[in-house]
């Protein structure tokens, strides 16, 4: 019974028809948050074991014992059924109005339940600026890391609640839309970087409409000269396979040092990459600035920026030309919009990291295409990331159409949920 009643209330809160029939509180009736709940949804999904597991370069790979061997897809993959789960945040008000957001990272969920939930009870969910500021002032560690991730989860759920209150998509509350659909770039995490699989896959993706593709570098300094050669060959292979009308981007996931990055960039400039992403850890601002001064390849970073001040410091130092702040981690929709304003002062682009999609899509849709031209779509991850949702955002011919449902338009799929339980940490 608990499962059924929980899903029914969420479905009612998610459905536009139900919203239209719900009496909205009058302006004189101040809404109050009555509950902040984290729910674990469980089910199962099918997967293909043995393929799309290509590793990427990582900082730890300078150690021989932690560096994986070159990856090959299994020529005979097997289909399996695997258990899957996700955390969703539900914020309720005394009027019955609710906000829903997910999936939520475990680290963020713990912060929300233990530290933000008691504070949020009784607060006005429509007072977005005040609530964000209060949460940021609540804890000495709120500036970044897991606490900021918790703030992000709450902020996104509150934007969904406000969308339901005003019966409008979040991007409309932000002043948008600036276009009817958002161009997505195909993020190729997991796909083999061996030459022949790359040729096949990149052309396949181009035919699907992904005229912007990001590939993940597999080798770093620990792999020596041979690894560097393979990283350069990946770029050459993609450009020759795709021609000149497709953007190609590359992600090194903090696995390089400055000398290595410059050596790679000098050799691949002729192939015109759109950017090299996160060559170093994000705190190495001077290394990013030196790399940017040393090459014509644009430099991107920011999925681990946690606030507008970090973005400003990097842009002022000339460290990046593409900011990849993630609304699941950087403070939610509220802070990402501020980051877009900061970036526009420097004529930098904001292309959010695609850890998730809902919040990023709505922010990008509300901003000038000059500032926010693209949204990231992690192809392999998105196969199952929204396992428990209806109306999953998916690109068609490389573009994601903007939803018209209130809030983020998240509606849970009862048929995909085998078990659900309230998560609390004592």
MIVEX-218051 format. One record per residue (C-alpha): residue in three letters; y, x, z; residue number from 1. Coordinates in steps of 0.25 Angstrom, whole numbers. Example, Ala and Ser with C-alpha at 12.3 -4.5 7.8 and 13.67 -1.06 7.14 Angstrom:
<nodes>
   residu   north    east      up   num
      ALA     -18      49      31     1
      SER      -4      55      29     2
</nodes>
This chain:
<nodes>
   residu   north    east      up   num
      UNK       0       0       0     1
      UNK       9      11       3     2
      UNK       8      17     -11     3
      UNK      10       4     -18     4
      UNK      22       0      -9     5
      UNK      29      14     -12     6
      UNK      26      13     -27     7
      UNK      31      -1     -28     8
      UNK      44       2     -21     9
      UNK      46      14     -30    10
      UNK      43       7     -42    11
      UNK      53      -4     -38    12
      UNK      64       6     -36    13
      UNK      61      13     -49    14
      UNK      61       1     -58    15
      UNK      74      -3     -65    16
      UNK      70     -17     -64    17
      UNK      68     -17     -49    18
      UNK      81     -10     -48    19
      UNK      89     -20     -55    20
      UNK      84     -31     -46    21
      UNK      87     -23     -33    22
      UNK     100     -27     -26    23
      UNK     108     -14     -25    24
      UNK     116     -13     -12    25
      UNK     131     -16     -13    26
      UNK     141      -5     -13    27
      UNK     144      -9       2    28
      UNK     129      -7       6    29
      UNK     127       8       8    30
      UNK     113      12       4    31
      UNK     106      21      14    32
      UNK      93      30      12    33
      UNK      82      24      20    34
      UNK      70      33      16    35
      UNK      67      46       9    36
      UNK      53      46       5    37
      UNK      44      57      -2    38
      UNK      32      51      -9    39
      UNK      20      59     -14    40
      UNK      14      53     -26    41
      UNK       0      57     -31    42
      UNK      -9      55     -43    43
      UNK     -16      63     -54    44
      UNK     -13      68     -68    45
      UNK     -21      75     -79    46
      UNK     -18      89     -82    47
      UNK     -24      99     -92    48
      UNK     -29     111     -85    49
      UNK     -28     125     -91    50
      UNK     -15     124     -99    51
      UNK       0     124     -97    52
      UNK      -1     133     -85    53
      UNK       7     145     -91    54
      UNK      13     153     -79    55
      UNK      28     157     -80    56
      UNK      34     170     -75    57
      UNK      37     170     -60    58
      UNK      43     180     -50    59
      UNK      30     182     -43    60
      UNK      24     187     -56    61
      UNK      29     201     -54    62
      UNK      17     203     -45    63
      UNK       4     206     -52    64
      UNK      -5     197     -43    65
      UNK       4     185     -45    66
      UNK       7     186     -60    67
      UNK      -3     177     -68    68
      UNK     -10     181     -80    69
      UNK      -6     177     -94    70
      UNK      -8     162     -96    71
      UNK     -17     155    -106    72
      UNK     -19     140    -108    73
      UNK     -34     137    -106    74
      UNK     -39     133    -120    75
      UNK     -48     123    -113    76
      UNK     -39     115    -103    77
      UNK     -45     104     -95    78
      UNK     -40      91     -91    79
      UNK     -39      87     -76    80
      UNK     -34      77     -67    81
      UNK     -25      83     -56    82
      UNK     -19      77     -44    83
      UNK      -4      76     -44    84
      UNK       7      72     -34    85
      UNK      22      71     -33    86
      UNK      33      68     -23    87
      UNK      44      58     -25    88
      UNK      56      55     -16    89
      UNK      60      41     -13    90
      UNK      73      38      -6    91
      UNK      75      24      -1    92
      UNK      87      16       3    93
      UNK      89       4      13    94
      UNK      92      -5       1    95
      UNK      79      -2      -6    96
      UNK      85       7     -16    97
      UNK      77      20     -19    98
      UNK      77      33     -26    99
      UNK      65      41     -31   100
      UNK      63      55     -36   101
      UNK      52      64     -39   102
      UNK      44      72     -40   103
      UNK      50      80     -28   104
      UNK      46      94     -25   105
      UNK      38      96     -12   106
      UNK      48     105      -6   107
      UNK      59      95      -9   108
      UNK      51      84      -3   109
      UNK      49      91      10   110
      UNK      64      93      12   111
      UNK      67      79       8   112
      UNK      58      73      18   113
      UNK      60      82      30   114
      UNK      75      86      29   115
      UNK      82      76      19   116
      UNK      75      63      22   117
      UNK      81      61      37   118
      UNK      95      64      32   119
      UNK      94      55      20   120
      UNK      91      42      28   121
      UNK     103      33      29   122
      UNK     111      41      18   123
      UNK     118      34       7   124
      UNK     109      37      -6   125
      UNK     121      34     -15   126
      UNK     130      45      -9   127
      UNK     124      56     -18   128
      UNK     134      67     -16   129
      UNK     135      65      -1   130
      UNK     120      65       1   131
      UNK     118      77      -8   132
      UNK     129      85       0   133
      UNK     123      80      13   134
      UNK     109      85      10   135
      UNK     114      98       5   136
      UNK     121     100      19   137
      UNK     109      95      27   138
      UNK     102     108      27   139
      UNK     105     123      27   140
      UNK      95     125      16   141
      UNK     100     114       7   142
      UNK     107     123      -3   143
      UNK      94     126     -10   144
      UNK      79     127     -10   145
      UNK      70     116      -5   146
      UNK      81     108       2   147
      UNK      89     107     -10   148
      UNK      76     102     -17   149
      UNK      75      91      -7   150
      UNK      90      88      -9   151
      UNK      87      87     -24   152
      UNK      75      77     -22   153
      UNK      84      68     -13   154
      UNK      96      69     -23   155
      UNK      87      65     -35   156
      UNK      81      53     -27   157
      UNK      95      48     -23   158
      UNK     100      49     -38   159
      UNK      88      41     -42   160
      UNK      92      31     -31   161
      UNK     106      30     -35   162
      UNK     101      28     -50   163
      UNK      93      16     -45   164
      UNK     105      11     -37   165
      UNK     114      11     -49   166
      UNK     103       7     -58   167
      UNK     106      19     -67   168
      UNK      99      32     -71   169
      UNK     103      45     -63   170
      UNK     110      51     -76   171
      UNK     119      39     -77   172
      UNK     123      41     -62   173
      UNK     127      55     -66   174
      UNK     136      51     -78   175
      UNK     126      52     -89   176
      UNK     119      51     -99   177
      UNK     125      61    -108   178
      UNK     113      59    -118   179
      UNK     102      49    -120   180
      UNK      91      59    -118   181
      UNK      90      73    -112   182
      UNK      84      85    -120   183
      UNK      73      91    -113   184
      UNK      68     106    -114   185
      UNK      53     108    -114   186
      UNK      49     117    -102   187
      UNK      36     123    -105   188
      UNK      31     128     -92   189
      UNK      16     130     -92   190
      UNK      14     131    -107   191
      UNK       8     144    -111   192
      UNK      17     156    -116   193
      UNK       6     162    -125   194
      UNK      11     163    -139   195
      UNK       2     152    -146   196
      UNK       3     142    -136   197
      UNK      18     144    -135   198
      UNK      19     142    -150   199
      UNK      11     129    -150   200
      UNK      18     123    -138   201
      UNK      33     126    -141   202
      UNK      31     120    -155   203
      UNK      24     108    -149   204
      UNK      36     106    -139   205
      UNK      46     107    -150   206
      UNK      39      96    -158   207
      UNK      40      87    -145   208
      UNK      55      89    -145   209
      UNK      57     101    -135   210
      UNK      67     109    -143   211
      UNK      70     116    -130   212
      UNK      58     123    -123   213
      UNK      57     132    -111   214
      UNK      46     142    -109   215
      UNK      41     149     -97   216
      UNK      40     164     -97   217
      UNK      27     169     -92   218
      UNK      29     184     -89   219
      UNK      39     192     -81   220
      UNK      41     207     -77   221
      UNK      27     208     -70   222
      UNK      21     206     -84   223
      UNK      28     218     -90   224
      UNK      32     221    -104   225
      UNK      21     212    -110   226
      UNK      26     200    -102   227
      UNK      40     202    -107   228
      UNK      35     203    -121   229
      UNK      27     189    -119   230
      UNK      40     183    -114   231
      UNK      47     187    -126   232
      UNK      36     183    -135   233
      UNK      37     169    -129   234
      UNK      51     167    -133   235
      UNK      49     173    -147   236
      UNK      37     164    -149   237
      UNK      44     151    -145   238
      UNK      56     154    -154   239
      UNK      47     157    -166   240
      UNK      39     145    -163   241
      UNK      50     135    -161   242
      UNK      61     140    -170   243
      UNK      76     140    -167   244
      UNK      78     126    -164   245
      UNK      71     126    -150   246
      UNK      77     131    -137   247
      UNK      68     140    -130   248
      UNK      70     143    -115   249
      UNK      62     152    -105   250
      UNK      59     152     -90   251
      UNK      56     164     -82   252
      UNK      55     158     -68   253
      UNK      62     169     -61   254
      UNK      51     179     -65   255
      UNK      59     190     -71   256
      UNK      70     200     -68   257
      UNK      83     203     -75   258
      UNK      78     215     -83   259
      UNK      65     207     -88   260
      UNK      74     195     -91   261
      UNK      84     203    -100   262
      UNK      73     210    -107   263
      UNK      67     197    -111   264
      UNK      80     190    -114   265
      UNK      84     202    -124   266
      UNK      71     200    -132   267
      UNK      72     185    -133   268
      UNK      86     183    -136   269
      UNK      83     182    -151   270
      UNK      75     170    -148   271
      UNK      86     162    -142   272
      UNK      80     157    -129   273
      UNK      89     146    -123   274
      UNK      87     152    -109   275
      UNK      79     161    -100   276
      UNK      77     153     -87   277
      UNK      76     159     -72   278
      UNK      73     173     -76   279
      UNK      75     177     -61   280
      UNK      76     170     -48   281
      UNK      89     161     -47   282
      UNK      96     169     -36   283
      UNK      97     181     -46   284
      UNK     110     177     -52   285
      UNK     114     190     -56   286
      UNK     101     193     -64   287
      UNK     103     179     -71   288
      UNK     118     183     -74   289
      UNK     113     197     -80   290
      UNK     102     191     -88   291
      UNK     112     181     -94   292
      UNK     122     192     -97   293
      UNK     111     200    -104   294
      UNK     105     190    -114   295
      UNK     109     179    -123   296
      UNK      98     171    -117   297
      UNK     104     160    -108   298
      UNK      99     161     -94   299
      UNK      94     149     -86   300
      UNK      91     147     -71   301
      UNK      93     137     -60   302
      UNK      81     129     -57   303
      UNK      82     135     -43   304
      UNK      97     133     -42   305
      UNK      99     124     -30   306
      UNK     113     120     -31   307
      UNK     126     121     -39   308
      UNK     131     133     -32   309
      UNK     119     141     -37   310
      UNK     122     136     -51   311
      UNK     137     140     -50   312
      UNK     133     154     -45   313
      UNK     124     156     -56   314
      UNK     134     151     -67   315
      UNK     145     158     -61   316
      UNK     137     171     -62   317
      UNK     134     169     -76   318
      UNK     119     168     -72   319
      UNK     114     156     -80   320
      UNK     118     148     -92   321
      UNK     108     137     -89   322
      UNK     106     130     -75   323
      UNK      93     124     -72   324
      UNK      95     117     -59   325
      UNK      84     108     -55   326
      UNK      88      94     -49   327
      UNK      75      94     -41   328
      UNK      80     107     -34   329
      UNK      95     109     -35   330
      UNK     100      97     -28   331
      UNK      96      85     -37   332
      UNK     104      78     -47   333
      UNK     117      79     -38   334
      UNK     117      94     -38   335
      UNK     112      96     -53   336
      UNK     124      88     -58   337
      UNK     133      97     -50   338
      UNK     126     109     -56   339
      UNK     128     103     -70   340
      UNK     143     103     -67   341
      UNK     143     117     -62   342
      UNK     135     122     -74   343
      UNK     145     115     -83   344
      UNK     156     124     -78   345
      UNK     149     136     -84   346
      UNK     144     129     -97   347
      UNK     130     131     -91   348
      UNK     119     121     -94   349
      UNK     111     114     -84   350
      UNK      96     112     -88   351
      UNK      89     107     -75   352
      UNK      76     113     -72   353
      UNK      65     103     -75   354
      UNK      57     103     -62   355
      UNK      58      88     -63   356
      UNK      66      79     -73   357
      UNK      72      67     -68   358
      UNK      84      72     -61   359
      UNK      87      83     -72   360
      UNK      86      73     -83   361
      UNK      96      64     -77   362
      UNK     106      75     -74   363
      UNK     105      81     -87   364
      UNK     107      68     -94   365
      UNK     120      66     -86   366
      UNK     126      79     -90   367
      UNK     133      85    -102   368
      UNK     122      90    -112   369
      UNK     131     103    -112   370
      UNK     127     105     -97   371
      UNK     113      99     -97   372
      UNK     107      99    -111   373
      UNK      92      99    -107   374
      UNK      82      95     -96   375
      UNK      69     103     -94   376
      UNK      56      96     -96   377
      UNK      44     104     -90   378
      UNK      33      99    -100   379
      UNK      21     102     -92   380
      UNK      26      98     -79   381
      UNK      32      85     -84   382
      UNK      18      81     -89   383
      UNK      15      76     -75   384
      UNK      27      78     -66   385
      UNK      31      64     -66   386
      UNK      16      59     -65   387
      UNK      20      48     -55   388
      UNK      32      42     -63   389
      UNK      34      32     -75   390
      UNK      46      35     -85   391
      UNK      43      50     -85   392
      UNK      55      57     -92   393
      UNK      49      64    -105   394
      UNK      55      70    -117   395
      UNK      54      64    -130   396
      UNK      57      73    -142   397
      UNK      63      83    -131   398
      UNK      72      73    -125   399
      UNK      71      64    -112   400
      UNK      77      51    -113   401
      UNK      86      46    -101   402
      UNK      80      36     -93   403
      UNK      88      23     -90   404
      UNK      80      19     -77   405
      UNK      88      20     -64   406
      UNK      89      33     -56   407
      UNK      79      43     -62   408
      UNK      70      32     -67   409
      UNK      58      37     -59   410
      UNK      47      26     -58   411
      UNK      34      30     -51   412
      UNK      21      27     -59   413
      UNK      12      19     -49   414
      UNK       0      22     -58   415
      UNK       1      37     -57   416
      UNK       2      37     -42   417
      UNK     -11      37     -35   418
      UNK      -6      40     -21   419
      UNK       8      41     -14   420
      UNK      12      45       0   421
      UNK      24      47       8   422
      UNK      27      62      10   423
      UNK      33      65      24   424
      UNK      33      79      31   425
      UNK      33      78      46   426
</nodes>
